[in-house]
Amino acid sequence: MNTVLSSAITSLLQYGPVVRVAFYFQQQKLIMAEECYFYLMASMRKMRMPIPLSYTLEYFTELITAAVSEKQLESGVVDLYAFVEPSSKQTELHINITSTQSVLGLKSPVEIDVLREISVNTHILSQIHTPCPENHYAAVYAAENELDDVILLNPHKRIARCATGNLLLLNENTIRIPKQTEGAYISPLMENFVTWLNKKERVTIEEAEINGFETQKAEELSLISDASGLHPVQKIRNKSFGYTRFEQWAADWAASFLLG
């Protein structure tokens, strides 16, 4: 199977099955590689894509490490697209690398709101990163309303996710996140973060069915995106939120990888 690194391949992403999975590197070394790899394999299986026998963890580790070394970047995010080339019907890859000073630290605050005009499904394809009209609609709506993202509801009018990632709602010492069966993304980045929180900070993690109005009752909220990281939610509608605890947790989480 071919590995395609040219930006010209972007136009082919409109055809056939395609999935996107983010990999992360810090100090020129991959972190969370195993979690991201297994998410990639699971996503490809859900999309019924052919998976070459050569697609091992070692293969992707060497591929991404070589691409990062070639660009001489220290830290960043590798967006890896796996897609079925229309003519050959074979799986190919496209890699896009974004350099960032801090992969895991807290990113810029965001302003969001609930989008009620459409809903997202709760089946297995809603849990993976693949092009869908709901995300396109959400991105346009957010831009037109000067928002950074929107909260998407499922057909039961409960929170599924945002267009770019998942929501985390903090009250006292409990973080609530929407269940995957509610339409939330499977997220290696979020899983790593909440597992670390549960172990190191003794924060209770609760996967739940969450109504849209419950965001107004949260003490702090964050949007975690595999593509861009952890963003504190600063405002929903007319209510503003602080993010002191998420800010400290993000710093400690990032430091734990440096210590490791």
Secondary structure, 3 states (H helix, E strand, C coil): CCEECCHHHHHHHHCCCEEEEEEEEECCEEECHHHHHHHHHHHHHHCCCCCCCCCCHHHHHHHHHHHHHHHCCCCEEEEEEEEECCCCCCEEEEEEEEECCCCCCCCCCEEEEEEEEEECCCCHHHHCCCCCHHHHHHHHHHHHCCCCEEEEECCCCEEEEECCCEEEEEECCEEEEECHHHCCCCCHHHHHHHHHHHHHHCCEEEEECCEHHHHHHCCEEEEEECCCEEEEEEEECCEECCCHHHHHHHHHHHHHHHHC
